[in-house]
Amino acid sequence: MTKMKNCKSCGKEIASSAKVCPGCGAKNKKPFYKAVWFWVIVVIVVIAAAVGNSDSSNEDTKYEKNKANKVTVVDLSGMTEAERDTWCDDNKINCTTKTEYSDSVAKDGFVSQSVEADKVIYEGDKITIVISLGKEPTNGEKNALKKAESYSKTMHMSKQGIYNQLTSSIEGFSKEEAQYAIDNIKADWNANALEKAKSYQQTMSMSKNAVYNQLTSSVEGFTKEEAQYAIDHLDD
């Protein structure tokens, strides 16, 4: 059945598919929203709106970045570790510290910072600080350090005792290699002295005075302060 509609000009009922009204001759136009050109415009408007929102989002991000407090980086090389930490915390900068060997900077010396002084950054930005481990040790120095750590942990030897052992004919390390080991070993010499004191007291039934003398002898090589610490805590 043919769909009918009223002519917009004369009101006469005509077929929807008719190009002109038989009564008045007026053109029978389709509603604009059914026209192809209308939907082309709609698509263009939708795309433009999407692009506009994206640009707006980017602008908002830039605005938020600009709103963040700016920070002018300072020269961190002259600061202590505590002072660097304070500066980073106060300015809300994410500072990380890493270590590396250096032929030109002494151990624990400042090597570099990833963001140079006087440059402007923002809160939350990162700075990497590099601290020197000193010159990379030789294989002999590395081995001497491993031996020193073993003597400290398993035999609770003193600093002097370990040095003497490393340079003895038994181990045969050079004085330089042994000194590197002593300078770089991490040991609690008081704790070592106490363990030695307990061993002498328990296995040889020695008096406190005899233990003290043994600890400070050339055989053990503990300092007077280390030996006294051991005696003071022997009964703990």
matplotlib code that plots the C-alpha trace (Angstrom):
import matplotlib.pyplot as plt

x = [0.0, 1.4, 2.2, 0.4, 1.2, -0.2, 1.3, 3.1, 1.8, -1.8, -2.6, -3.8, -3.1, -0.5, 1.8, 5.0, 7.0, 5.6, 8.2, 5.5, 2.0, -0.5, -2.8, -0.5, 2.7, 4.9, 8.0, 7.5, 10.8, 12.1, 12.6, 16.1, 17.1, 16.7, 19.0, 22.6, 24.2, 22.6, 24.3, 27.6, 27.5, 26.5, 29.6, 31.9, 30.6, 31.0, 34.6, 35.4, 34.0, 36.1, 39.2, 38.4, 37.9, 41.3, 43.0, 41.2, 42.5, 46.0, 45.7, 44.4, 47.4, 49.7, 47.8, 48.2, 51.9, 52.3, 50.4, 53.0, 55.6, 58.7, 62.1, 65.5, 68.0, 71.1, 74.6, 74.4, 78.1, 79.1, 76.4, 76.5, 74.2, 71.9, 71.8, 71.0, 68.2, 66.8, 66.9, 65.1, 62.4, 61.8, 61.4, 59.5, 62.0, 62.5, 66.2, 67.9, 71.6, 73.7, 77.3, 80.0, 83.7, 85.7, 89.4, 89.2, 86.9, 87.9, 85.6, 82.4, 83.0, 80.4, 80.5, 77.5, 73.8, 71.4, 69.9, 72.5, 72.4, 70.2, 67.9, 64.1, 62.1, 58.9, 57.8, 57.8, 60.6, 63.6, 67.3, 69.9, 73.0, 76.1, 78.6, 82.1, 83.2, 86.8, 89.0, 87.8, 89.8, 92.1, 91.3, 93.9, 92.2, 88.8, 90.0, 91.7, 88.4, 86.6, 89.2, 89.0, 85.2, 85.5, 88.0, 85.8, 82.6, 83.8, 86.8, 85.8, 89.3, 90.4, 91.3, 95.1, 94.8, 93.1, 95.8, 98.6, 96.9, 96.4, 100.0, 101.4, 103.1, 99.9, 97.7, 100.5, 98.5, 100.5, 100.4, 98.4, 95.8, 95.5, 95.2, 92.4, 90.6, 90.9, 89.8, 86.7, 85.5, 82.3, 82.7, 81.8, 85.1, 83.6, 81.3, 84.3, 86.2, 83.2, 82.9, 86.6, 86.4, 83.4, 85.4, 88.5, 86.3, 84.2, 86.8, 89.9, 88.2, 90.3, 89.7, 88.5, 91.9, 93.6, 91.0, 91.7, 95.4, 94.9, 92.7, 95.2, 98.2, 99.9, 98.3, 94.8, 95.5, 92.3, 92.5, 92.2, 88.8, 87.5, 88.9, 87.3, 84.0, 84.2, 85.0, 82.2, 79.6, 81.1, 78.3, 75.4]
y = [0.0, 3.4, 5.7, 9.0, 12.4, 16.0, 18.5, 21.2, 23.8, 23.1, 20.3, 17.9, 14.2, 12.9, 9.8, 10.1, 9.1, 11.8, 14.3, 17.1, 17.7, 17.0, 19.7, 22.7, 21.6, 22.2, 20.0, 17.1, 17.5, 14.9, 15.9, 17.4, 14.7, 12.1, 13.8, 12.4, 15.9, 16.2, 13.0, 14.0, 17.2, 15.3, 13.0, 16.0, 17.7, 14.6, 14.1, 17.7, 17.5, 14.4, 16.1, 19.2, 17.1, 15.5, 18.8, 20.1, 17.1, 17.7, 21.4, 20.4, 18.1, 21.0, 23.3, 20.8, 20.5, 24.3, 24.5, 22.2, 24.0, 24.7, 23.7, 25.2, 22.4, 23.2, 21.9, 18.8, 18.0, 20.0, 18.5, 15.7, 12.7, 14.0, 17.5, 16.0, 13.9, 17.0, 19.1, 16.4, 15.9, 19.6, 20.1, 16.9, 15.6, 11.8, 11.4, 8.1, 7.3, 4.7, 3.8, 3.1, 2.8, 5.9, 6.3, 10.0, 10.4, 9.0, 6.5, 8.1, 11.2, 12.8, 11.8, 13.4, 14.3, 13.5, 17.1, 19.9, 22.8, 25.9, 23.8, 24.2, 21.0, 20.3, 18.5, 14.8, 14.8, 12.5, 13.1, 10.3, 11.0, 8.9, 8.3, 6.9, 3.4, 4.5, 2.7, -0.8, -3.3, -5.8, -9.5, -9.9, -7.2, -8.7, -12.1, -10.6, -9.0, -12.3, -14.0, -11.2, -11.5, -15.3, -14.9, -12.3, -14.3, -17.8, -17.2, -13.7, -12.4, -8.8, -6.3, -6.7, -10.5, -10.6, -8.4, -10.5, -13.7, -12.3, -11.2, -14.4, -17.1, -19.2, -16.7, -14.8, -11.6, -8.4, -5.6, -3.5, -6.3, -6.9, -3.2, -2.9, -5.8, -4.2, -0.8, -2.3, -5.1, -4.5, -6.0, -5.4, -5.7, -5.4, -8.3, -10.3, -9.6, -10.7, -14.0, -14.7, -13.9, -16.3, -19.0, -18.6, -18.5, -21.5, -23.8, -22.9, -21.7, -18.5, -15.6, -12.2, -10.7, -13.5, -13.2, -9.4, -10.0, -12.7, -10.4, -7.6, -9.8, -9.9, -13.3, -11.8, -8.2, -6.6, -3.0, -2.2, -0.7, -3.8, -6.1, -4.0, -4.1, -7.9, -8.1, -5.7, -7.9, -11.3, -12.2, -10.7]
z = [0.0, -1.0, 1.9, 1.7, 3.1, 2.9, 0.6, 2.6, 0.2, -0.4, 2.1, -0.5, 0.3, -2.1, -2.3, -0.3, -3.3, -5.6, -6.7, -7.1, -5.8, -8.5, -7.1, -6.8, -8.5, -5.4, -5.0, -2.5, -0.5, 1.9, 5.5, 5.9, 8.5, 5.8, 3.4, 2.9, 3.3, 6.8, 8.1, 6.5, 8.5, 11.7, 11.3, 10.7, 13.8, 16.0, 14.8, 15.4, 19.0, 19.7, 18.5, 20.6, 23.7, 23.2, 22.7, 25.8, 27.8, 26.7, 27.6, 31.0, 31.5, 30.5, 32.9, 35.7, 35.0, 35.0, 38.3, 40.0, 41.9, 39.9, 41.5, 40.5, 40.8, 43.0, 42.9, 45.0, 44.9, 47.9, 50.2, 52.6, 52.1, 54.8, 53.3, 49.8, 51.3, 53.1, 49.9, 47.9, 50.6, 51.0, 47.3, 46.7, 44.2, 43.7, 44.3, 43.9, 44.6, 42.8, 43.1, 40.5, 40.2, 39.3, 38.5, 39.1, 42.2, 45.6, 47.4, 48.7, 46.6, 44.4, 40.7, 39.0, 39.1, 36.3, 36.2, 36.2, 38.6, 37.8, 35.6, 36.4, 37.0, 38.8, 42.0, 41.5, 38.9, 39.3, 39.9, 40.0, 42.1, 41.4, 44.2, 43.7, 44.9, 44.2, 41.7, 40.7, 42.8, 41.3, 41.4, 44.2, 46.3, 45.7, 46.8, 49.9, 50.9, 50.5, 52.7, 55.3, 55.5, 56.0, 58.8, 60.5, 60.2, 61.0, 63.3, 64.8, 64.3, 64.9, 62.3, 63.0, 63.2, 59.8, 58.2, 59.7, 58.4, 54.9, 54.6, 56.1, 54.0, 54.4, 52.4, 50.6, 49.8, 49.3, 51.9, 49.4, 48.9, 52.6, 53.4, 50.7, 52.5, 55.9, 54.6, 52.9, 55.2, 57.1, 60.5, 64.1, 65.9, 69.3, 68.6, 67.3, 70.5, 72.6, 70.7, 71.2, 74.9, 75.3, 73.5, 75.8, 78.9, 78.0, 76.4, 78.5, 81.7, 81.7, 84.1, 82.8, 83.3, 81.4, 78.6, 78.4, 78.1, 75.5, 73.4, 73.4, 72.8, 69.4, 68.8, 68.8, 68.1, 69.4, 70.7, 74.4, 73.8, 71.9, 74.6, 77.4, 75.6, 75.5, 79.2, 80.1, 78.2, 78.9, 81.5, 79.5]

ax = plt.figure().add_subplot(projection="3d")
ax.plot(x, y, z, "-o")
ax.set_aspect("equal")
plt.show()
